[in-house]
Amino acid sequence: MRTGYAISLIFSWSLTASASSHFTLKDNFVGWDFFDSWKWETMDDPTHGRVNYVDLPTAQHANLTYVTDSTFVMRADHTTKVAPQARGRDSIRISSIASYNDAVIVLDMAHMPEGARCDQIVVTQGDTPTSNECDASANSNTGCGVSLSNGASFGGPLNDRGGGVFVTRKTRAHGVQTWFWGQDDPSMPPEIRAGASSIEPGSGWGQPSASFPMDDCEYDSHFNAHQMVFDLTFCGDWAGSAFATSGCGPGTCEDLVNDHPEEFKGAYWTINAVRVYTPDPASNTLLGFLALT
Ligand SMILES: *[C@@H]1O[C@H](CO)[C@@H](O)[C@H](O)[C@H]1NC(C)=O
């Protein structure tokens, strides 16, 4: 029996043609925006994790979410045992109400989930995709996930450094690339650190830590969803099929989730901001003009 848990951050949205390399800040989600502009979902976990996604009032009441003017926290329950017949451990799944075509998403965080014995998010330099197949229906909902990390840049050690920033570019022209920098990494591009209103992805950013070029995925047929999704899930498809697993001690992942709430103390995100950049309007204007003639 495979054990382990995974924390997933899934970005997917549809794509339209745009060749611009400049991107302009369109949405900047900070603090309370996550209550107002995101949908709090309560469905069964599509990746079959041992979680019970709760709505916003329930999450607030249990302090599974917490906001200030400058931060947003979301976490899984870490105080109660879960009955075997229950849907799973109380947790959170949110999706953006806005949808995006070509975009660059900046996830600026101060803390990412850590701590349970079965933390499986593993990668080294030149991070490898967990799957080359981008069709969620073909691979147990793993989609085009990336599994990033190495000892020094993920989980607990990353949190000790104040967190970090993931930047994902998803465009028809370039496919999907992800860059990552720790908050204390001097090579983080200044426009990313500053949350600049305009950015030029790739320029002076170094090699992306993960890349899914166009030819590996047929974009129009695979990227048909439109929102960003955040969730915090345990066991299920991500742990079972996307991550190599190692010894987690006795028992199954389900046993760990049910009987050991204390293992989930560190299972929370503290988000400074999610910034969404879209291609420079100039290029869209041009495309619009061409379409009319
Ligand atoms: C709720 O969670 C936040 C963030 O983790 C924490 O700072 C705060 O003290 C908690 N409030 C209560 C009442 O436990």
The ligand as a MOL file (V3000), in Angstrom:
LIG
                    3D

  0  0  0     0  0            999 V3000
M  V30 BEGIN CTAB
M  V30 COUNTS 14 14 0 0 0
M  V30 BEGIN ATOM
M  V30 1 C -5.8160 31.5920 14.1450 0
M  V30 2 O -4.7360 31.3450 13.2530 0
M  V30 3 C -3.7950 32.3890 13.1780 0
M  V30 4 C -2.8050 32.0590 12.0930 0
M  V30 5 O -2.3170 30.7630 12.1800 0
M  V30 6 C -3.1660 32.6230 14.5370 0
M  V30 7 O -2.2430 33.6730 14.4430 0
M  V30 8 C -4.2580 32.9390 15.5280 0
M  V30 9 O -3.7050 33.0740 16.8170 0
M  V30 10 C -5.3190 31.8590 15.5490 0
M  V30 11 N -6.4310 32.2640 16.3740 0
M  V30 12 C -6.9300 31.4740 17.3010 0
M  V30 13 C -8.0990 32.0190 18.0600 0
M  V30 14 O -6.4770 30.3720 17.5520 0
M  V30 END ATOM
M  V30 BEGIN BOND
M  V30 1 1 1 2
M  V30 2 1 1 10
M  V30 3 1 2 3
M  V30 4 1 3 4
M  V30 5 1 3 6
M  V30 6 1 4 5
M  V30 7 1 6 7
M  V30 8 1 6 8
M  V30 9 1 8 9
M  V30 10 1 8 10
M  V30 11 1 10 11
M  V30 12 1 11 12
M  V30 13 1 12 13
M  V30 14 2 12 14
M  V30 END BOND
M  V30 END CTAB
M  END
